[in-house]
Amino acid sequence: MGYKRPVSVLVVVHTPALEVLLLERADRPSFWQSVTGSQNEGETLRDTAVRELKEETGLDAARYELADWRKQNRYEIYRRWRSRYAPGVTHNTEHVFGLLVPQPAAITLEPREHLRYEWVPWQMAAERAFSWSNAEAIRELPQRVTQRAEKP
């Protein structure tokens, strides 16, 4: 397997009541996050989001409302994970999506990636997310849901 691309997606999975799905990382217990993953060569960002949702949760994005938030975050890759990238790569560009599900759903975890999952209110999810970009995206959720509801 080659190096990971320094382009990724973050998918905030949520209900209309603003319950947010959090996943606990297998390689860092107590690190909670939304669905994330690196873009594969030749994939669109939407394809990456759909693939990562299926791999990490078992959710089929085609059954729900997947929205590209048109938001990007650029951040320094944690040193412990830099070996996954080509030499000299230190930063990643993350593209944020949201997946609206009607209610908390049973999740099928990929055990090599995550230990467990929880559906929690958005405020708690923002506090628990270990990544600043993930917490920031979750904090935007109420506004994004309101904007979506106001569109004709």
C-alpha positions as CSV (number, residue, x, y, z in Angstrom):
1,M,0.0,0.0,0.0
2,G,1.2,3.5,-0.8
3,Y,1.1,6.7,1.1
4,K,-2.1,8.4,2.2
5,R,-3.1,11.5,0.3
6,P,-3.1,14.7,2.4
7,V,-6.7,15.3,1.4
8,S,-9.5,14.0,3.5
9,V,-13.2,14.2,4.5
10,L,-14.9,14.7,7.8
11,V,-18.6,13.6,7.9
12,V,-20.7,14.8,10.7
13,V,-23.5,12.2,11.0
14,H,-26.6,13.7,12.8
15,T,-30.3,13.5,13.4
16,P,-32.9,16.3,13.0
17,A,-32.8,16.6,16.8
18,L,-29.0,17.3,16.5
19,E,-27.9,14.0,18.0
20,V,-24.4,13.4,16.7
21,L,-22.6,10.1,16.0
22,L,-19.2,9.9,17.7
23,L,-16.7,7.0,17.1
24,E,-13.9,6.1,19.5
25,R,-10.6,5.5,17.8
26,A,-9.1,2.0,18.2
27,D,-5.5,3.4,17.9
28,R,-6.2,6.1,20.5
29,P,-8.8,5.0,23.0
30,S,-10.7,8.0,24.5
31,F,-10.2,10.0,21.2
32,W,-13.7,10.5,19.8
33,Q,-14.4,11.7,16.3
34,S,-16.9,11.9,13.5
35,V,-16.4,9.8,10.3
36,T,-13.1,10.7,8.7
37,G,-10.9,9.4,5.9
38,S,-8.4,10.1,3.2
39,Q,-9.3,10.5,-0.4
40,N,-8.2,7.7,-2.7
41,E,-6.6,8.5,-6.1
42,G,-9.4,9.1,-8.6
43,E,-12.2,9.6,-6.1
44,T,-14.3,12.7,-5.9
45,L,-14.7,14.1,-2.3
46,R,-18.3,12.9,-2.3
47,D,-17.2,9.4,-3.3
48,T,-14.7,9.5,-0.4
49,A,-17.4,10.5,2.1
50,V,-19.7,7.7,0.8
51,R,-17.0,5.1,1.0
52,E,-15.8,6.2,4.5
53,L,-19.4,6.2,5.8
54,K,-19.9,2.6,4.6
55,E,-16.5,1.4,5.9
56,E,-16.7,3.0,9.3
57,T,-20.4,2.8,10.1
58,G,-22.1,0.5,7.6
59,L,-24.4,3.4,6.7
60,D,-25.4,3.7,3.0
61,A,-25.2,7.4,2.2
62,A,-27.7,6.9,-0.7
63,R,-30.4,6.2,1.8
64,Y,-29.9,9.6,3.6
65,E,-29.2,13.2,2.9
66,L,-25.4,13.8,2.3
67,A,-24.5,17.5,2.1
68,D,-21.2,19.0,1.1
69,W,-20.8,21.9,3.5
70,R,-18.3,23.5,1.2
71,K,-16.0,24.0,4.2
72,Q,-12.3,23.2,4.2
73,N,-9.8,23.0,7.1
74,R,-6.1,22.8,6.7
75,Y,-4.2,21.5,9.7
76,E,-0.9,20.0,10.7
77,I,-0.9,16.2,10.7
78,Y,-0.2,14.8,14.2
79,R,3.5,13.6,14.3
80,R,2.4,10.1,15.3
81,W,0.5,9.7,12.0
82,R,2.9,11.4,9.6
83,S,4.6,8.1,8.6
84,R,1.4,7.3,6.7
85,Y,2.1,10.1,4.3
86,A,4.9,10.8,1.8
87,P,8.1,12.2,3.3
88,G,7.9,15.9,3.9
89,V,4.0,16.0,4.0
90,T,3.1,17.8,7.2
91,H,-0.4,19.2,6.5
92,N,-3.8,17.9,5.4
93,T,-6.8,19.6,3.8
94,E,-10.1,18.3,5.2
95,H,-13.4,18.8,3.4
96,V,-16.5,18.8,5.6
97,F,-19.8,17.0,4.9
98,G,-22.9,16.3,6.9
99,L,-25.1,13.2,6.8
100,L,-28.7,13.6,8.1
101,V,-30.3,10.4,9.3
102,P,-33.9,10.4,10.7
103,Q,-33.0,8.9,14.0
104,P,-30.0,7.3,15.8
105,A,-29.2,4.2,13.9
106,A,-27.3,1.0,14.8
107,I,-23.8,1.2,13.5
108,T,-21.5,-1.5,12.2
109,L,-18.0,-0.6,13.3
110,E,-14.8,-1.4,11.5
111,P,-12.9,-2.9,14.6
112,R,-9.5,-2.0,13.3
113,E,-10.5,1.7,13.3
114,H,-13.0,2.2,16.1
115,L,-13.9,0.6,19.5
116,R,-17.4,1.9,20.0
117,Y,-19.9,4.5,19.1
118,E,-22.3,6.8,20.8
119,W,-25.1,9.1,19.7
120,V,-24.9,12.3,21.9
121,P,-26.4,15.8,21.8
122,W,-24.4,18.1,19.6
123,Q,-23.0,20.2,22.5
124,M,-21.6,17.1,24.2
125,A,-20.2,15.9,20.9
126,A,-18.4,19.2,20.3
127,E,-16.8,18.9,23.7
128,R,-15.7,15.3,23.3
129,A,-14.3,15.5,19.7
130,F,-10.5,15.4,20.0
131,S,-9.9,17.4,16.8
132,W,-10.5,21.2,16.8
133,S,-11.8,21.0,13.2
134,N,-14.3,18.3,14.2
135,A,-15.5,20.2,17.2
136,E,-15.8,23.4,15.1
137,A,-17.9,21.5,12.5
138,I,-20.2,20.1,15.2
139,R,-20.7,23.6,16.7
140,E,-21.9,24.8,13.3
141,L,-24.5,22.1,13.1
142,P,-27.5,24.0,14.6
143,Q,-27.0,26.8,12.1
144,R,-26.5,24.4,9.1
145,V,-29.7,22.5,10.0
146,T,-31.7,25.8,10.3
147,Q,-30.3,27.0,6.9
148,R,-31.3,23.7,5.3
149,A,-34.8,23.9,6.7
150,E,-35.3,27.5,5.4
151,K,-34.3,26.6,1.8
152,P,-37.4,26.1,-0.5
